């Protein structure tokens, strides 16, 4: 599987959930709660990832890493900033 293509697919799914019913979509419910709550969720997931990094359970760590990445993508979409803009910034930083 092409990881970049799959990540792009996930980004489009997240975008489509913005207009979905908050009653049937977890992602739509996040958007409905607003940027503050989406950002708070990213923070919570980051803390959970850090906690799992200290354990020896790779499965729990990978699960929290996936949760953080998902919620980060939701936050980017909420802010109207594409992941490609973040990648461009990283590329610029590493060309110096």
N, C-alpha and C positions, 0 to 999 in steps of 0.2 A: 504494500500500500504506500502511495505517495503521501507522506506526512503533511507536506505543505498544502496539497490539494484537499486533504481531509480537514485540516484546520480551516481552510477557506470555506469548505462546506459547512462546518460548524458555525462559522461566523455568519453565514447566510441564514442558517436555522435560527440563530439568536436574533438576527434582525427581523425575521418573519414573526417571531414571537412578540415583538413590540405591539403588534395589532391583534394579538390573540386574546382570548378571554382569560382574565386573571384567575377565574374559577377552575379552569382546566389546564393552565400552564404555569408551572413554577416560575419559569423565566418571565412570563408576562406579569406575574404577581410582583416580581422584583422591580420591573420597570415602573409598575403602578405606584410602588412605594416611594419612588424618587431616588435621585442621585445620592442623597445622604445615606439612605439605607443600603443601596447597592455598594457604596464605598465602605460602609461599616461591615458588610458581609465579606468584602475582600480582605479587610483587616482581620476579621475573625478567622478566615481560612488561612491567612498568612501565619497567624499565631499557632493554629493547629498544626500547620506544616512544620514550624520550628520545634514544637513539642515532639512531634513524631520523628524529627531528625535526630533527636537525642535517644530514641529507642533503637532497638535492634530489629524492629519489625518492618522489613522493606515493603510489604504489602500495604500496611497502614500508611506508610510514608508516601508511596505512589498514589494511593487514594486521595490523600490530602493535597498532593501536588496537582492531581487532576482537578480537584475541587477549586483550588486557587486559580489555576489557568482558566477554567470555565468562568468563574466569577470575574476575573480580570477582563476577559473578553466581553462579558456583559457590561462592565463598567465603561470600557472603551466605546461600546455601541451607545450606551446611555449618554456619553459625552460627545458623541458624533465624531469620534476620532478612529480612523481605521487602523487596524494592526499594521498595515503596510507603512503607515507614517512612523510608527515606533521602530519598525525594522529599518527604515531609511535613516532614522536618527542613529541607531546603533551602527549602521554601516558608515555613516559620516564620522562618528567618533573613532572608529577603528581604522580609518584611512589616514589618520594623523600620525 
